[in-house]
Amino acid sequence: MKLKAAVSYGDSNFVIEDVFYEDIDPEELLISIKAVGICHTDISSTEGIYPFTYPVILGHEGAGIVDKVGENVKGIEEGDHVILTFAQCNSCEACEQGKPYICESFYRLNTHGVNYKGTKKIKLESGEKVSNFFGQSSFAEYALVHMNNVVKVPKDLPLEYLGPLACGIMTGFGAVLEKIKPKVNESIAVFGCGTVGLSSIIASKLAECKKIIAVDINEEKLLNAKKFGATHTINSSIEDVPKTIKEIEKNGVDYAIESTGIPSVLTQTVDCLKIPGMVVILSATKYGTKIEIDYKSIQTERQIVGTVMGSVNPTQFIPKLISLYRDKKLPLEEMITFFPFEKVNEAVASVESGQSIKAILKF
């Protein structure tokens, strides 16, 4: 099957070109992509943070309509509206416990460039094999996905808005509502105010946190943070963050979210915590990235906790996000800027500059 895709060769740029897909397997579906969100992980993945080989088709916030269904797929039919989430084996101990985000095969299936069978089913016109990403590679007109990657959504909702529910928005909301679970009137600082950070801010407001402090170097992002629920903002390029946070919350904050992927920022978040307190790491960084933490800063029962995809099961959590959207508690329309698929590089630039909170490519 021949189709158009945005291909990355590892140089922070995307090239629209023809690619070719092999036929679907019995456990697979062919999805006609209608829209796909651009996540910061897609952008950083053009710079070698994961071990797949280039070329690669990125994209992991796809939303589309089922075009073909493999003979072993149950519960999903041609014409269904779906969003695509991360790949999971659905058979390891973690998956069986309802924790697919720590699937034993998570990184192999999502970031090593191969499908469930360990092969590559996409190639260029030259015959060169193309790496897969998050089991979907949805920067393309079609996605060839395993049935474990698919979440059916109601047809009465605008499909073009829903893709980010499966990654960026899910991660930010999940980190607060499922991992931290703050009590009413507790405080939180969110470091990094892109889609994930803003989603954490919205979730913190829904959880009735007393003080929600947004930290970033971009004034546009800080304005957005204030709009979506931050009670205070700090520009870390010109302010002493720990000092300013202690002025806002004398003993420090109960929780912090680190979504920048910058090791020095994580070090700083710990210094902003109460004793005890917790920082949750959301960002994707290059393999081998090290952090430096003063031993005494965590000896007093401060915690540094990681999370993958917000520590949620997509099939259970995405319907909750959809309910919030229906109830007008998740303002997707205010977060999203649409770009035509062919303008993928312009869309990436818009995200990096802070002009767009969430850029979505439409087909």
Residue pairs with C-beta under 8 A, 6 or more apart in sequence:
1 20
1 21
1 22
1 23
1 30
1 142
2 18
2 19
2 20
3 18
3 19
3 20
3 21
3 140
3 141
3 142
4 16
4 17
4 18
4 19
4 140
4 141
4 341
5 16
5 17
5 18
5 19
5 57
5 122
5 130
5 137
5 139
5 140
5 141
6 14
6 15
6 16
6 57
6 58
6 59
6 139
6 140
6 341
6 344
6 361
7 14
7 15
7 16
7 17
7 19
7 55
7 56
7 57
7 124
7 130
8 14
8 15
8 45
8 46
8 54
8 55
8 56
8 57
8 58
9 15
9 54
9 55
10 46
10 47
10 48
10 54
10 55
10 56
11 46
12 43
12 46
12 47
13 46
13 345
14 46
14 58
14 139
14 344
14 345
14 348
16 341
16 342
16 344
17 124
17 125
18 124
18 125
19 57
19 122
19 123
19 124
19 125
19 130
19 140
20 122
20 123
20 124
20 125
21 30
21 121
21 122
21 142
21 144
22 121
22 122
22 144
24 30
24 68
24 70
24 144
25 70
25 117
26 70
26 71
26 72
26 73
27 70
27 72
27 73
27 116
27 146
27 147
28 70
28 73
28 144
28 145
28 146
28 147
29 66
29 67
29 68
29 69
29 70
29 73
29 76
29 82
29 144
29 145
29 146
29 147
29 150
30 66
30 67
30 68
30 142
30 143
30 144
31 62
31 64
31 65
31 66
31 67
31 82
31 84
31 136
31 138
31 142
31 143
31 144
31 145
31 150
32 64
32 65
32 66
32 67
32 141
32 142
33 62
33 63
33 64
33 138
33 140
33 141
33 142
33 143
33 363
34 63
34 64
34 65
34 159
34 160
34 362
34 363
35 62
35 63
35 64
35 159
35 160
35 161
35 162
35 163
35 338
35 360
35 361
35 362
35 363
36 59
36 61
36 62
36 63
36 138
36 139
36 163
36 360
36 361
37 61
37 163
37 164
37 167
37 168
37 195
37 358
37 359
37 360
37 361
38 61
38 344
38 347
38 348
38 351
38 358
38 359
38 360
38 361
39 60
39 61
39 164
39 167
39 168
39 195
40 168
40 194
40 195
40 196
40 283
40 284
40 351
41 60
41 167
41 284
42 58
42 59
42 60
42 133
42 139
42 348
43 348
43 351
43 352
44 261
44 284
45 56
45 58
45 133
46 58
48 286
49 284
49 285
49 286
49 287
50 111
50 112
50 287
51 111
51 112
51 113
51 287
52 111
52 112
52 113
52 131
52 132
52 133
53 113
53 131
54 131
55 124
55 128
55 130
55 131
56 113
56 130
56 131
56 132
56 133
56 137
57 122
57 130
57 131
57 132
57 133
57 137
57 139
57 140
58 133
58 137
58 139
59 133
59 134
59 136
59 137
59 138
59 139
59 140
59 143
60 84
60 86
60 110
60 133
60 134
60 136
60 138
60 166
60 167
61 83
61 84
61 138
61 163
61 164
61 166
61 167
61 168
61 360
62 83
62 84
62 136
62 138
62 143
62 163
62 166
63 81
63 82
63 83
63 84
63 153
63 159
63 160
63 161
63 162
63 163
64 81
64 82
64 84
64 138
64 142
64 143
64 159
65 79
65 80
65 81
65 82
65 159
66 76
66 77
66 78
66 79
66 80
66 82
66 150
67 78
67 142
68 78
69 76
69 77
69 78
70 147
72 147
73 147
74 147
75 152
76 82
76 147
76 150
76 152
80 152
80 155
81 152
81 153
81 154
81 155
81 157
81 159
82 150
82 151
82 152
82 153
83 150
83 151
83 153
83 162
83 163
83 165
83 166
83 318
84 134
84 135
84 136
84 138
84 143
84 145
84 149
84 150
84 151
84 163
84 166
85 149
85 150
85 151
85 166
85 167
85 170
85 314
85 318
86 100
86 101
86 106
86 109
86 110
86 134
86 135
86 149
86 166
86 167
86 309
86 314
87 105
87 106
87 109
87 110
87 116
87 134
87 135
87 136
87 146
87 148
87 149
88 95
88 100
88 103
88 105
88 106
88 109
88 148
88 149
89 95
89 103
89 104
89 105
89 109
89 116
89 148
90 100
90 103
90 148
92 103
92 104
92 105
93 104
94 100
94 102
94 103
94 104
95 103
95 104
98 313
98 316
99 311
99 313
100 106
100 313
100 314
101 307
101 308
101 309
101 310
101 311
101 312
101 313
102 308
103 109
106 308
108 114
109 115
109 116
109 135
110 133
110 134
110 135
111 133
111 134
113 120
113 131
113 132
113 133
114 120
114 131
114 132
115 121
115 132
115 135
115 146
116 135
116 146
120 129
120 130
120 131
120 132
121 132
121 144
122 129
122 130
122 132
122 137
122 144
123 129
123 130
124 130
130 137
134 149
135 145
135 146
135 148
135 149
136 143
136 145
136 149
137 143
137 144
138 163
139 344
139 361
141 341
141 363
151 166
151 314
151 315
151 318
153 159
153 162
153 318
153 322
154 322
157 322
157 325
157 326
160 338
160 360
160 362
161 325
161 332
161 333
161 336
161 360
162 322
162 332
163 360
164 170
164 195
164 332
164 335
164 336
164 358
164 360
165 318
165 321
165 322
165 325
166 314
166 318
167 309
168 194
168 195
168 196
168 199
168 358
169 195
169 196
169 199
169 321
169 330
169 332
169 358
170 199
170 309
170 310
170 312
170 314
170 317
170 318
170 321
171 196
171 199
171 282
171 307
171 309
171 310
172 195
172 196
172 197
172 198
172 199
172 200
172 201
172 202
172 203
172 257
172 259
172 282
172 310
173 199
173 200
173 202
173 203
173 310
173 317
173 321
174 307
174 309
174 310
174 311
174 312
174 317
175 200
175 203
175 257
175 280
175 282
175 307
175 310
175 311
176 182
176 188
176 200
176 203
176 204
176 207
176 257
177 203
177 206
177 207
178 310
178 311
178 312
178 317
179 280
179 305
179 307
179 310
179 311
180 188
180 255
180 278
180 280
181 207
182 188
182 204
182 207
182 209
182 254
182 255
184 207
184 208
184 209
184 210
185 208
185 209
185 210
186 209
186 210
186 254
186 255
187 209
187 210
187 211
187 212
187 213
187 249
187 253
187 254
187 255
188 200
188 204
188 209
188 211
188 212
188 213
188 253
188 254
188 255
188 256
188 257
189 213
189 214
189 215
189 245
189 253
189 255
189 256
189 257
189 269
189 272
190 197
190 200
190 201
190 204
190 212
190 213
190 214
190 215
190 225
190 230
190 256
190 257
190 259
191 197
191 215
191 216
191 236
191 256
191 257
191 258
191 259
191 260
191 265
191 268
191 269
192 215
192 216
192 257
192 258
192 259
192 260
192 261
192 265
192 283
193 201
193 214
193 215
193 216
193 218
193 221
193 222
193 224
193 225
194 221
194 259
194 351
194 357
195 335
195 357
195 358
196 259
196 282
196 283
197 214
197 216
197 221
197 225
197 257
197 259
198 221
198 224
198 225
198 228
198 335
198 357
200 257
200 259
200 282
201 212
201 214
201 225
201 228
201 229
201 230
202 228
202 229
202 329
202 330
202 331
204 212
204 229
205 212
205 228
205 229
206 324
206 329
210 231
211 231
211 232
211 248
211 249
211 253
212 229
212 230
212 231
212 232
213 230
213 231
213 232
213 233
213 234
213 245
213 248
213 249
213 253
214 221
214 222
214 225
214 226
214 230
214 232
214 233
214 234
215 233
215 234
215 236
215 241
216 222
216 225
216 233
216 234
216 235
216 236
217 235
217 236
217 237
218 354
219 235
220 353
220 354
220 355
221 354
222 230
222 233
222 234
222 235
223 233
224 357
225 233
226 233
227 334
228 331
228 334
232 248
234 241
234 244
234 245
236 265
236 268
241 268
241 272
242 268
242 271
242 272
245 252
245 253
245 272
246 252
246 272
249 274
251 274
251 275
252 272
252 273
252 274
252 275
252 277
253 272
253 273
253 274
253 277
254 273
254 274
254 277
254 278
255 273
255 277
255 278
255 279
255 280
256 269
256 270
256 272
256 273
256 277
256 278
256 279
256 280
257 279
257 280
257 282
258 265
258 266
258 269
258 279
258 280
258 281
258 282
258 283
259 282
259 283
260 283
261 283
261 284
261 285
261 289
263 285
263 289
263 290
263 291
263 292
266 279
266 281
266 291
266 293
266 304
267 291
267 292
267 293
269 279
270 279
270 293
270 294
270 297
270 298
270 302
270 304
271 297
273 279
273 302
275 300
275 301
275 302
276 300
276 301
276 302
276 303
277 302
277 303
278 302
278 303
278 304
278 305
279 302
279 303
279 304
279 305
280 305
280 306
280 307
281 304
281 305
281 306
281 307
282 307
282 310
293 304
298 304
310 317
321 330
324 330
325 332
335 357
335 358
336 357
336 358
336 359
336 360
337 347
337 350
337 355
337 356
337 357
337 358
337 359
337 360
338 359
338 360
338 361
338 362
339 346
339 347
339 350
339 359
339 360
339 361
339 362
340 361
340 362
341 361
341 362
341 363
343 361
344 361
347 356
347 359
347 360
347 361
348 359
350 356
350 359
351 358
351 359
